[in-house]
Amino acid sequence: MPVGKIAATKRGKAAVAAAVVFAAVSGWTAFTSARLTPAQPNMTPAIVQAAVDKGLTPPAVRLAVDYLTKDWEGVSLVAYLDKIAKPPVWTFCYGETKGVTAGMRDTLAGCKERLERRMTHDYYLPMVWSVKNFVQAPDSVQAAMIDGAYNFGLSAAKNSTAAKRISESRYREACAALTAFNKAGGKIINGLVKRREMGDAQRIGEAELCLSGL
């Protein structure tokens, strides 16, 4: 259960509204809606996959990147050796470790592109195909889940109580269940509580965003 009270907020709702605008302007809404029929009125993994294959960015990914992951991960334009990780790993951009070597660098725009690509292909699509009814969940719920997966691991996210609640369309309970991932080394960490729950003065929390789209 959450450590504190979790609730929707004005800033969370504003973020969700921005994602709706992005979906319309980017062509995501038109592309996916055109593939719904009376016989198949709901979004499916195949429709989502087709949209991504066309080069469209899922609104849930944009929502996670812009309002969760970028802010919580922080950015480094030059690769550094993260010695907290065991074993130490070269890291840059927004916590990127895949294929990173000493001396690598990028721009802010390049880092955001890397993050969106990673979130889409390595976190979002695996959730789409493995978690029942994931694509029918509100974008805010999807965004909170994939930000969590990026932070504490895809396997843990896919097998979590939160994922189970999404498959049952019990979204408020899914938002609450996601807050359980607030520990490191068996101890509750204040920074993780903030990320999982209501954020801080500058950053939106996962549960906050999750609930703001319901």
C-alpha positions in Angstrom: 0.0 0.0 0.0 1.1 3.6 -0.5 3.1 5.2 2.3 1.0 8.4 1.9 -2.3 9.5 0.3 -2.3 9.3 -3.5 -4.7 11.3 -5.6 -5.1 13.0 -9.0 -3.8 16.6 -9.3 -4.2 19.6 -11.6 -0.7 19.2 -12.9 -1.3 15.5 -13.5 -4.5 16.2 -15.4 -2.6 18.9 -17.5 0.0 16.3 -18.4 -2.7 13.8 -19.5 -4.4 16.5 -21.6 -1.1 17.3 -23.3 -0.7 13.6 -24.2 -4.2 13.6 -25.8 -3.2 16.6 -27.9 0.0 14.9 -28.9 -1.9 11.7 -29.9 -4.1 13.8 -32.2 -1.4 16.0 -33.7 1.1 13.1 -34.3 -1.5 11.0 -36.1 -1.6 8.3 -33.5 -5.4 8.8 -32.8 -6.3 8.8 -36.5 -4.2 5.8 -37.4 -5.4 3.6 -34.5 -9.0 4.7 -34.7 -9.2 3.9 -38.4 -8.5 0.3 -37.5 -11.3 -0.1 -35.1 -14.5 -1.8 -36.4 -17.9 -2.8 -35.0 -16.5 -6.3 -34.9 -13.3 -5.1 -33.2 -14.2 -1.9 -31.2 -11.3 -2.0 -28.8 -7.6 -1.4 -29.2 -5.5 -4.5 -29.7 -1.8 -5.2 -29.4 -1.7 -5.7 -33.2 -3.1 -2.2 -33.8 -0.5 -0.7 -31.5 2.3 -2.6 -33.1 1.2 -1.4 -36.5 1.2 2.2 -35.4 4.7 1.8 -33.9 5.9 0.1 -37.1 4.7 3.1 -39.0 6.9 5.3 -36.9 4.3 6.7 -34.6 5.1 7.3 -30.9 2.6 5.9 -28.4 1.0 8.8 -26.4 1.7 6.8 -23.2 5.4 6.7 -24.0 5.5 10.5 -24.7 3.6 11.0 -21.4 6.0 8.8 -19.5 9.1 10.4 -21.1 8.0 14.0 -20.7 6.5 13.9 -17.3 8.1 11.1 -15.4 11.3 9.4 -16.7 13.2 12.5 -17.9 12.6 14.3 -14.6 13.3 11.4 -12.3 16.3 10.0 -14.1 18.1 13.2 -14.7 20.5 13.7 -17.7 24.2 13.5 -18.5 25.3 14.3 -22.0 28.6 12.5 -21.4 29.0 8.9 -20.4 30.0 8.3 -16.8 30.8 5.1 -14.8 27.9 4.5 -12.4 29.8 2.9 -9.5 26.6 2.5 -7.5 25.5 -0.2 -9.9 26.9 -3.7 -9.2 28.9 -4.2 -11.3 29.6 -0.6 -12.3 28.1 0.3 -15.7 28.7 3.1 -18.2 25.7 5.4 -18.3 24.6 8.6 -20.0 21.5 10.5 -21.2 18.5 9.6 -19.1 19.9 6.6 -17.3 20.8 4.8 -20.6 23.1 1.9 -20.1 22.4 -0.3 -23.2 25.5 -0.2 -25.5 27.1 2.7 -23.6 30.9 2.9 -23.5 33.4 5.4 -22.2 33.6 8.6 -24.2 30.1 8.5 -25.6 28.1 11.7 -25.7 24.9 13.1 -27.1 22.7 16.2 -27.2 19.5 16.8 -25.2 17.4 16.1 -28.3 19.4 13.0 -29.1 19.0 11.8 -25.5 15.3 12.3 -25.6 15.1 10.4 -28.9 17.1 7.5 -27.4 14.8 7.4 -24.4 11.6 7.4 -26.5 13.0 4.6 -28.7 14.0 2.5 -25.7 10.8 3.1 -23.8 8.8 2.2 -26.9 10.6 -1.0 -28.0 12.1 -2.3 -24.8 9.4 -1.5 -22.3 6.1 -0.4 -23.8 5.7 -3.0 -26.5 6.7 -5.9 -24.2 4.0 -4.7 -21.8 1.5 -4.4 -24.7 2.1 -8.0 -25.7 2.4 -9.7 -22.3 0.0 -7.9 -20.0 -3.7 -8.7 -20.8 -5.8 -5.6 -21.7 -2.8 -3.3 -21.3 -3.6 -1.4 -24.5 -7.1 -0.7 -23.2 -5.9 0.9 -20.0 -5.8 4.7 -19.9 -2.6 6.3 -21.2 -1.8 7.6 -17.7 -1.9 4.0 -16.3 0.3 2.7 -19.1 2.7 5.6 -18.7 3.1 5.0 -14.9 3.7 1.3 -15.6 6.4 1.8 -18.2 8.2 4.4 -16.1 8.2 2.0 -13.3 9.5 -0.8 -15.5 12.3 1.5 -16.7 13.3 2.1 -13.1 12.9 -1.3 -11.4 12.9 -3.7 -14.3 10.6 -5.0 -17.0 10.2 -8.5 -15.6 9.2 -7.2 -12.2 6.6 -4.9 -13.8 5.1 -7.6 -16.0 4.7 -10.0 -13.1 3.5 -7.3 -10.6 0.2 -7.0 -8.8 -0.2 -3.7 -10.7 0.0 -5.6 -14.0 -2.6 -8.1 -12.7 -5.0 -5.3 -11.7 -4.6 -3.7 -15.2 -5.5 -7.0 -16.8 -8.7 -6.9 -14.6 -9.4 -3.3 -15.6 -9.0 -2.3 -11.9 -7.1 0.8 -12.6 -7.2 2.6 -9.3 -5.9 -0.5 -7.6 -3.2 -0.8 -10.2 -2.0 2.7 -9.5 -1.9 1.9 -5.8 -0.1 -1.4 -6.3 2.7 0.2 -8.3 3.7 2.1 -5.2 5.0 -1.1 -3.6 8.3 -0.7 -5.5 9.7 1.8 -3.1 12.6 -0.2 -1.6 16.3 -0.7 -2.2 18.3 -3.2 -0.1 15.1 -4.1 1.7 14.6 -0.6 3.0 12.0 2.0 2.0 13.8 4.9 0.2 12.2 8.3 0.4 13.2 9.2 -3.2 11.5 6.0 -4.5 8.4 6.8 -2.4 8.2 10.2 -4.1 8.7 8.7 -7.5 6.1 6.0 -7.0 3.5 8.2 -5.2 3.0 12.0 -5.4 6.4 13.3 -6.6 7.7 16.6 -5.2 7.5 20.3 -6.0 9.1 19.9 -9.4 8.3 16.3 -10.4 5.0 14.4 -10.9 4.8 11.0 -9.2 3.7 7.8 -10.9 0.6 7.2 -8.9 -0.3 10.9 -9.2 -0.1 10.7 -13.0 -1.7 7.3 -13.0 -4.8 8.5 -11.2 -5.0 11.8 -13.0 -6.1 10.0 -16.2 -8.9 8.0 -14.7 
